[in-house]
Every structure is written in C-alpha cells, then in structure tokens.
C-alpha cells in the first residue's frame, strides 16, 4: 500500500497527519505502507532530509517542473510504484495523479478545496485553481473510497458534487499514537491564561481573535494571552498594548504540549465561511490533550457541536464571556476526552480505519 502527498512540506502537521498515519497503518493492517512525497523544488534537499530522518523508507521526489505542471508527474508515479497496489492520496492533486494507475484509490479529503480557492485564493494562480477544483470533484466521485476529516465535509461533497454513496469514513485530525507528556496541574498564580496556537493564514482570523482578546483583557485584569505562532504585525501591535499580559513564542513541535498545559483555554475562533465550516483543526485535539477548555466559534466543522455535547469549552458568538481557571480534575477529564476521541490508537479511530481496510478488501471480491 502507498500513501501519496503532493506539495506538502515537513512540519508538525505533516509529522502527525502523514508520517504518523503511515506508521500507524503499517502496524494496524499488517501491511507495509510506503510514503511517496512530491515536494516543492525550493528547499527540496533540506525537506527531503527531514522526511527521511523520520521515515527512512519514504520515497521523495521534487516537483521539478513547477506546481502548474503537476500532470508531468503521473508517468513518474507509474514507474516508481507497483501495478495493482492500493494507495491513499492526501488531497485532490495526489488523487488525480493516482487515478487509473492503481487497483484501489482512497481520497484522503482534508478540506473543501473549491471553497479554499474561491474564498482565499490558496493556489495564487487562476488556472491552477481551476485544476484543483476539477481534481477535487474527480477525487470525490471517482475514488474507490474516501476519508473525510468531518461529517460537514461529507455534507459539502454531497452539495457541491452530488456525492451519494456510502463509501467513506470520517476521521478528524488525530494525535500521535503515544502520550505527549504529563499535564501541568498547578499554576503559580491566579491568572486565567488563554492561548492561540497555529498559523496566521487568512482563514485563521487572527485580526478577529486579537479584537476578542483585547476586549476580554480590558474587562478582566486576570486574563493573559499567549500566541504560539510566527511573527505577525497584528500581534506585534497587540503585544505592545499589553506588554505584561501578552506574549508570542514560536516553538518546536515537541515543545508545544508543555507550553499548552500551562494554560486554561485554547482559542479556536474563526470567521464564518465554508472553509472553516468543514474544517478539522488538529489544534482542537491538542488543546484537549493538554487539559484546556476550548473557546470555539460556531459552525466550525464537527467541533462546535462536540464542545456542547462534551462540555469541553465554550461556543463564542461576539465576545469572550467571563472565565474561571480550569481545575486539575477538569484538566484530567479533558485529557481523557482527547484520549477517547482523537488518539490514533483509541478504539474509535482504530475501528474507523479497520472499516476502511475491510471495505477495500470487499471491493476486490
């Protein structure tokens, strides 16, 4: 079995959502799963080295003619793979490259690609945007099986592409197959610490988050805010306004858990658009895993309802309400929720992957 990625570079997300998945499936299905990664030509050698250090068996190639000429990789893919194999493809372009060349193709749908192109111009190229949208439709309708990160993404497939079959599983962005560390149960002060962890892409609504935090901090002097993200002009101005109560850090992936566990609430607030309405941010699971309650906007994938059903946070409308510190017992409960629903070795996630493997086996009969 193969797992194919296209234009995804090594990062914390790549480690947890690609490399760990490949390793996990290799043990779960008792069959070797080989990663084939097509990386951007820029920084190729450095990024290849990062992947090979984590997964020595990976086969890594550059997108040598540029991303707009992605079709040129299809003959190469046929040469380097065994005919008659099954492959899981992360994203629509990887799936388009694989269709017609493998016995079974599984589309690993991570997002509403059409919405991302139309709402945020994620490709930065008009023709490439058209290619991505067409490839997404083909991936949804022509794949033999599908993985969706949320039920809302399946609803999107039904609405946009007329998807009507029941050959899919829903697996949210999951955590590694091992614990990240020990929870920090006791703080040294009485502050209420909020944290925003993630990128500053347009869909992450950093301006909106800063404005909500600003209002909450003015109303409650015990609230402090930590941003675990790269430098950003909006955040630089915000930190100047609250220099003693707000800070920004950029950490290695393995350092994030300990920093999160010192906080009370994780911020996952985004604007209302299709991109966010089908999303499954891994930060949600990481917050719960570190014992944080989640401040989440409404209609964010399946997670807004999950928060209500499991009392693991607050659904935010137009302001952050009055908050209290999260107790050690509550932190432990939140961590247990993460263990139950978002660890790859949990029974829930394991049974979903088994369902996919069984369905693929039955398709051969």
N, C-alpha and C positions, 0 to 999 in steps of 0.2 A: 504494500500500500504506500502511496505517496501523499505528501501534503505540500501544496504549491502556494507560494506567496509571490506577489508582484509589487515592486516599488515600495515595499515596507522595509524600513531601516531598523537596525537594532536599537532597542530602548527597553524601559521597564515593561511597557505594554507588550512588546514583541517577545520578551522573555516569558511573561506569564500567559499570554494568549496564543503563542505559536510554539516556542521551544518546549514549554512545559506540557502543552497539549500533545505534541508529537511524542514526547517521552511517556506520557500517561497512556496514550492509546497503544503504544508498543507493548506495554505491560498488560493492559486491560484485554486486548484482543488476541494476545499471544501470537502476534504477527509483527514483523518489523515494519515500522512506518518511517519512510525516508523523507526528509525535508529537502525540497528544491526551492531555492530562493533566488529570484531575479531582483538584483539591487540596482539603484541608480549608479551611473558611471562615476559621478563625483564621489570621492571618498570611498571608492569601491574596495580597495585593498584593506583599508582600516576596518570597514564594516564587515567584510568577509572574515577577517581575523576574529572579530568579536563573536560572530555566529559560530565559527569553527571551535572557538575556545569552549563554548557552552554545549555545542553539539558537533563533535568531530565528524560524524557520519554525514553531515549536511552537504549537499551539492549546491554550490553558489556560483552564479553567473552574473555578469554585468548586463544591464540593458544598454548594449553597446552602441546602438544606432539612435538612441534617444527614445523617450517615452511615447512620442507621437508615432513611432514606427514599431509599436509593440507586436504587430502581426508577424514581423520577421522572426520572432522567437518561436513560432509554432513548429517549424521544421526542426529546430534545435531540440525542442521538448520531445519530439518523436524519437530523435536519435538517442537521447540520454536516458530514456525510460523503457521499461519492458512492456511490450504489447500485451494487452489482456489484463492489466492491473486495475485496481480501484484507486481513485485519487480524490482527496478532499482539497478544495480550492478556496483560498481566502480571498473573497472579493470577486467582482464580476469579470475583470480582465483575466485574472488567473483561470477562471472558469471557462471563459471564451477560448483561451489557448488550449484547454484540455478537451473540450467537447469534440467528439469524433475520433479521439485518439486513445481512449481508454474504455475498458469494459463497463465501468460504472464511474460516474462523476457526481460528486457531492458538492453542492454550493454552500459554502460557509458564509452566510449573509451577515455582515457586521453593521450595516447601516442602510438607510434609504438613499441610495446613491443619486437617483434622479433629483430628489429634494436637495441634497447637498450641492449638486451642480447648480440648480436653479436658485437656491437661497444664498449660497456662499461662494459660488464660482470656484469650487475646490480644485478644479483642473487648471484654471488660469488660461485655458485655450478653448476656443469655441468648438473646433472640430473634435478635439479630444473629449470635450463634454458630451458631444453627440455620441461618440464612440462608447463612452462609459454608460450612458443611458440605454443605448441599444444592447450593450453587453449585459447589463443588469436584467433586462427583460428576458433575454435568451437564457441567462443563468437560472432565473426563477422558473421559466416554463420548460426548458429542455433538460435540465439536470435530472438525474435519476433519484436524487434525494437532496434534502436541504436542511441546514442548521440555521435557525434564526435566533438572534440574541434576545428577542422579546416577542410576546404574543401580539403586541402592537405592530411589530414589523411584519408579521404574517398578515394582519389586517390590511396593512399598506400594500402588500403583494396582491391581495385579493382585489383591492380597489383600483390599483394602477395597472395591473397586468392580467387580471382575470384568473389568477391562480385559484384552483378549486379542488385540487387533490389533497389527500391527507398523507403525504409522504414527506414529513418533516418532524424535527424535534426542536424544542425551544430550550436553549442553554444560555443563560446570561453570562456576561463576562465573569470568569471564575478566578478564584485564588489558587495559589500553588498547592500542591498535594502534601504540604507539610506546614506546621505552625510557624508563624513569623517571629515568635518570641513571647516573652512574658508581659502581661499587662501591667502598666503602672497604675496602681490602685489609689495612691495617696499623693495629693499635690502639697506644695509647701506654702500655699497662700489660699485666700478665699476668692480669687478671681474666677471668672467664667471665661474659659478660653475657647474661641471659635477658630477653625482652621479651614482654609481653602487650599486644596491640593490638586494640582493639574496644570494644564496648559493655559495659554491666553488666546487661543483661537477665537474667531468671531462668535462661534456657536457656544462658547463657554461664558459669554455675557459678563465679562469682568467689570465693565462700567456699572452695570446693574447691581452686581454683587457689592462693589465698593460703596455705592449710594445707600444700599440697605444697611450695610455695616456702619457707615457714618452716622446714620440716624439712630441706630441702636446704641452706639457708643456715646452719643451725646445725651441719651436718655438714661443710660446705666453706666456709671463710672467703674463698675467691676468687670465690664466686658473688655477683653483683649482679643486681638485678631492676629493670627499667623497665616502668612501666604507662603505655601511651598510651591513656588513657581519661578520661572525665569524673570529677568528684569522687564519692567513694563512702565511706561510713562504714567498711566493712570495710578498704578500702585505707588510709584515714587512720590507723586503729589499727595496721595493719601497718607503715606507714612510720615511725611513732613508735617501733616496736620495733627497726627497722634504719635509723636516720636517715642513716647514711653509706653505706649499700649499696642503698638502695631509693628510688626517686622516681617521681612521677607527672607526666605532661605531657598537655596537650590541644592538638593541632596542627592546622593547616590540612591539607587532603588532599594538597596538593602538597609539603608538608614531611615527610611520613611516611617516604618512601623513604630519605632521607639518615639519618634517625634510626634506622631499622631496620638499615641497612647497617653501623652501628657495633656491632651485637650479634652474638652467636654462635648463639643458639637462640630460635625463636619458639614461644610457648606456645599450644597449641590443645587444651586438655584440658576435656572436658565430661562431664557425668553421662550415664548410660545411659538413654535414653528414645527414643521413636520420632522426636520432633522432631530430635534430633541424629543418629539412625541413618540418616536420609535426606539430611542437610544437605550443602551445598557451600560452606563459608565462604570468601569471597574472600581472607581473611587467609592461607589456606594458600598460595595462589599468590603473594601479596605477600611472604610470608616467603621463599619460594624465590627469588623475583626479586631480593631484597635480599641473597642469599647466605647465608641462615640455614638451619640444620637445624631440623626441626620436632619438638617434643615433643607428641605427639598421643595422645589416648585411643583405645582400641579401638572398633571399630564406628562410627566417625564417617564416615558416608557412604561414598564410594568411597576416601577418602583414607588410611585406616589401612592398607589393603592396598597402596595406591600407595607409601606410605612404605617398606614392607617390600620391595616389588619393585624400587624405585629407590634403596634405601639412602640416603634423604634425610632421615632423622630417627630417632626412637625412639618406639615404641609404649609408652605408660606404663600400668602397671597400678595399683599402690597407692603408688608413690613414684618420685621422680626419681632415676635411677641416677647413678653417678659420671660426670662430664662432662669433656671436654677442649675447649680452644679450637678453633675452626674455622679451618683454614689458608686462605691466599689461594687456593691451587689448588682446594680444596674449595668455597670460595665461588663461584668461577667455574663449577665444574661444576653447582652447584645453580642458579645463574642460567641456565645453558644448558637445564636441565630445564624451568624456567619458560618459557623462550622456545619450547621444543618443544611443550609441552602446554597452556599457558594463555594465550598471546598470541592475540588475535583474528586477527592476520594470519599465524599459524602455519598450516602445511599441514593439520594435524589439525583445527583449528577451522574453517578455511575449507572443507574438504571436507564437514564436517558440515552447515554452512549451505547449501552447494550441493546436498546431498542433499535437504534440506527444500524448497528452491526448485524442484528438479526434480520432487519428489513432488507439490507443489502444482500444478505445470503439468500433470502427468499426470492429476490428478484432474479436470481440465476436459475431458479427451478422452472 
